[in-house]
Amino acid sequence: MSNKYPVVVYGASGYTGRLVAEHLRDLGVPFVAAGRNRARIEESMKLVPGIESARYEIVEIDHSVESLTQLLEGRKVICNTVGPFMRYGREVAQACVNTGVHYLDTTGEQHVLTMLRDDFGAAFAKAGLALIPSCSYMYGVSEIGARYCLETPGVDSLDMTEVAEAVPTVASAQTILDAVRFPAYYLKDNELVRYPGIDNCDITTPSGRVLKASNWGGTSNPIWFAADGRVRNCKMHVAMWNQELWKKELGLERAYKVQLQWLPEPVLYQVLDSMAKGITAATPPRESRYVHRSIDVCVGTGSNVMVRSTMVATGGYFTTGLMQAYAASRLARETPRVTGFRSPSEVFGHRELMGALESYGYASIKVERLA
Ligand SMILES: NC(=O)c1ccc[n+]([C@@H]2O[C@H](COP(=O)([O-])OP(=O)(O)OC[C@H]3O[C@@H](n4cnc5c(N)ncnc54)[C@H](OP(=O)(O)O)[C@@H]3O)[C@@H](O)[C@H]2O)c1
C-alpha cells in the first residue's frame, strides 16, 4: 500500500471516527477511512462537513492482526476509535508494532492504559514509536490543565474534577459498562491505591453548584502522574450535568457484583451490550457547542504553593476529533520527542495542545496562583 495517505482513521464509520476525519480534512491531512463495513464508512464520510475537498480513500478490513498489518504497511500513524478498547485494542497495537506505525486512541479507561503499557510499551519504545492512549476529551483535556499547574515549582499534588455533558454514543455506552468490571486507582503518597468500589463525592462547580461526582473508573491521570517524579498525589472525580447517571453507575456496579461477574466473557459482553443499548441504541445526533459544555478544574498544591487551572470546553467528541487530528498531523511529519507509552501532553506538549484547542475555539484556560 502507498504512503500517499499517511494517517489511518480506524472505526471511520463511527461517531468519533467521523469527527477525526472532519478535523483531518480541515488540517489538510490525507487519510484512509478504514473499518469493517465499506457501506457504513461511505455513509459516515458523506456526513463529514467539507468532505468534498478531503483527500482520502476507504478501506474495508476485518478486525485481525493480519489485515490490520496489511492496512498499516507504509503508513505513519493510526487514529484508533474502535472501542471498547479492552476488547479490540490489542490487535491494533500489535499491527502498529509489526509495521512501525504510531498509535493514538480515545480510551479513558485505566485498565486499557495499563494493558497497553505492560503488553506493548517496551516494543513501541524499542521501535522508536509513540503509543498514546487518551488522545481525547477524557482525559487529554484535564491532563493539559494539570500540567499547567505543574509549571509552578513545588506543586506535588493534583486534585482534579470534571463536569461534562454526556451524549454517550453506542460504543461509549458499551465502554462505560465494560469499565465497571475493572479496579480503579488513585495516586497517594507515590503509590497507586485501589478504590474499594465506585467512589462518590460532592464537588462544587465554579458557579457554586454542588454536584454528585464519581471516580468514573479512576481516569487516566493517576496512571500518567504515577510515572512523574514531581507528583505524589493525584485524584480525579467526574460529575455529569445529568445527575441521574451516577445512580445508574452505582446500580450497574451492584448488578455486576451480585449477578454478572460469574458469567463467561462472551455471555457477559452480550448482557452488557444489551444493557448499553438501553442507554444508547443508535448513533446520537451531532453535538452542539451551545449545549455540550464541560468544565475541568485542577488544584495543584505543595507545602507552600497552590495553583488552580480552570478549563472550559465545548463538545467532548468535537475536542476528541480535533486532538486526534492534530496529533496525527504532527506524527505524520515529525519525529516525536519521546516514544513508548506516553500521554498526549508528554508527546505534543500541553501548551501546544491547548493552543490547538484554543485556535479552534473549543476550549479556554485560566491559571491562577492562589498561594
Ligand atoms: N475518552 C473520550 O473522551 C472519548 C471520546 C470519544 C470516543 N471515545 C471512545 O471511542 C470509542 C468509539 O466511540 P464512538 O463514539 O466512535 O462509537 P461508535 O459511534 O459506536 O463507533 C464505534 C466504531 O467501532 C467500530 N467497531 C465496533 N466493533 C467493531 C469490531 N468488532 N470490529 C471492527 N470495528 C468495530 C464500529 O464499526 P461499525 O460501524 O461497522 O459497527 C464503529 O466504526 C468508544 O470506546 C468511546 O468510549 C472516548
The ligand as a MOL file (V3000), in Angstrom:
LIG
                    3D

  0  0  0     0  0            999 V3000
M  V30 BEGIN CTAB
M  V30 COUNTS 48 52 0 0 0
M  V30 BEGIN ATOM
M  V30 1 N -12.3150 9.3880 26.1380 0
M  V30 2 C -13.0830 10.1660 25.3920 0
M  V30 3 O -13.2410 11.3630 25.6410 0
M  V30 4 C -13.7430 9.5620 24.1850 0
M  V30 5 C -14.3140 10.4030 23.2170 0
M  V30 6 C -14.8830 9.8030 22.1010 0
M  V30 7 C -14.8990 8.4160 21.9810 0
M  V30 8 N -14.3490 7.6460 22.9500 0 CHG=1
M  V30 9 C -14.3040 6.1690 22.8210 0
M  V30 10 O -14.0540 5.8210 21.4850 0
M  V30 11 C -14.7140 4.5950 21.1580 0
M  V30 12 C -15.5480 4.8050 19.8900 0
M  V30 13 O -16.5730 5.7050 20.1580 0
M  V30 14 P -17.5890 6.1630 19.0350 0
M  V30 15 O -18.2600 7.3630 19.5940 0
M  V30 16 O -16.9330 6.3630 17.7280 0 CHG=-1
M  V30 17 O -18.5880 4.9270 18.9620 0
M  V30 18 P -19.4700 4.3970 17.7410 0
M  V30 19 O -20.1210 5.5320 17.0400 0
M  V30 20 O -20.3630 3.3540 18.3200 0
M  V30 21 O -18.4160 3.7370 16.7150 0
M  V30 22 C -17.7320 2.5610 17.0180 0
M  V30 23 C -16.8390 2.2110 15.8520 0
M  V30 24 O -16.1630 0.9810 16.1510 0
M  V30 25 C -16.4270 0.0240 15.1010 0
M  V30 26 N -16.4750 -1.3220 15.6600 0
M  V30 27 C -17.2100 -1.7730 16.7070 0
M  V30 28 N -16.9720 -3.0780 16.9020 0
M  V30 29 C -16.0520 -3.4570 15.9790 0
M  V30 30 C -15.3980 -4.6690 15.6720 0
M  V30 31 N -15.6520 -5.7910 16.3770 0
M  V30 32 N -14.5050 -4.6910 14.6640 0
M  V30 33 C -14.2370 -3.5780 13.9400 0
M  V30 34 N -14.8450 -2.3990 14.1700 0
M  V30 35 C -15.7330 -2.3380 15.1710 0
M  V30 36 C -17.7710 0.4500 14.5470 0
M  V30 37 O -17.9280 -0.1050 13.2460 0
M  V30 38 P -19.3840 -0.3850 12.6080 0
M  V30 39 O -19.9360 0.9350 12.1790 0
M  V30 40 O -19.0720 -1.2710 11.4750 0
M  V30 41 O -20.2300 -1.0220 13.6830 0
M  V30 42 C -17.6130 1.9670 14.5410 0
M  V30 43 O -16.8210 2.3780 13.4610 0
M  V30 44 C -15.5130 4.2220 22.4110 0
M  V30 45 O -14.7840 3.2580 23.1470 0
M  V30 46 C -15.6130 5.5060 23.2060 0
M  V30 47 O -15.7230 5.2960 24.5950 0
M  V30 48 C -13.7860 8.1900 24.0520 0
M  V30 END ATOM
M  V30 BEGIN BOND
M  V30 1 1 1 2
M  V30 2 2 2 3
M  V30 3 1 2 4
M  V30 4 1 4 5
M  V30 5 2 4 48
M  V30 6 2 5 6
M  V30 7 1 6 7
M  V30 8 2 7 8
M  V30 9 1 8 9
M  V30 10 1 8 48
M  V30 11 1 9 10
M  V30 12 1 9 46
M  V30 13 1 10 11
M  V30 14 1 11 12
M  V30 15 1 11 44
M  V30 16 1 12 13
M  V30 17 1 13 14
M  V30 18 2 14 15
M  V30 19 1 14 16
M  V30 20 1 14 17
M  V30 21 1 17 18
M  V30 22 2 18 19
M  V30 23 1 18 20
M  V30 24 1 18 21
M  V30 25 1 21 22
M  V30 26 1 22 23
M  V30 27 1 23 24
M  V30 28 1 23 42
M  V30 29 1 24 25
M  V30 30 1 25 26
M  V30 31 1 25 36
M  V30 32 1 26 27
M  V30 33 1 26 35
M  V30 34 2 27 28
M  V30 35 1 28 29
M  V30 36 1 29 30
M  V30 37 2 29 35
M  V30 38 1 30 31
M  V30 39 2 30 32
M  V30 40 1 32 33
M  V30 41 2 33 34
M  V30 42 1 34 35
M  V30 43 1 36 37
M  V30 44 1 36 42
M  V30 45 1 37 38
M  V30 46 2 38 39
M  V30 47 1 38 40
M  V30 48 1 38 41
M  V30 49 1 42 43
M  V30 50 1 44 45
M  V30 51 1 44 46
M  V30 52 1 46 47
M  V30 END BOND
M  V30 END CTAB
M  END
